[in-house]
Amino acid sequence: MDFIKRYFINFWIWWYVVNARLILLGLIGRWSFTLSFLNVVPMLRNLFVPLYQDYSRIGIFISIPIRLVWIITGTFFQFIITIPLGIAFLVYLVLPLVPLWSIFTFILYYQ
């Protein structure tokens, strides 16, 4: 029983609880880095504040489209980054199930 506990049960606990948490924190760290690097949240927060504190009419009219383009572009790139990170985590979760699935299909179809 100790053999089963050590090599089978502990593996699943380690893979899906301990290591999955570390992988998820690493992926969230990468996602947060790109969010702060693209600077979308401060641009959204200051959307109607003129750039470089230029409160003239032209300064206000120019700053809004510049910030809108920045926000739209940054959101697009953040979305592009989010998809592979989510897929990578899902692949990580499915990876130990692949050998079990292949054994199951082998037993099912070749018996």
Buried (B, 14 or more C-beta within 10 A) or exposed (E): EEEEEEEEEEEEEEBEEEEBEEBBEEBEEBBEEBBEEBEBEEBBEEEEEBEEEEEEEEEBEBBBEEBEEBBEEBBEBBEEBBEEBEEBBEEBBEEEEEEEEEEEEEEEEEE
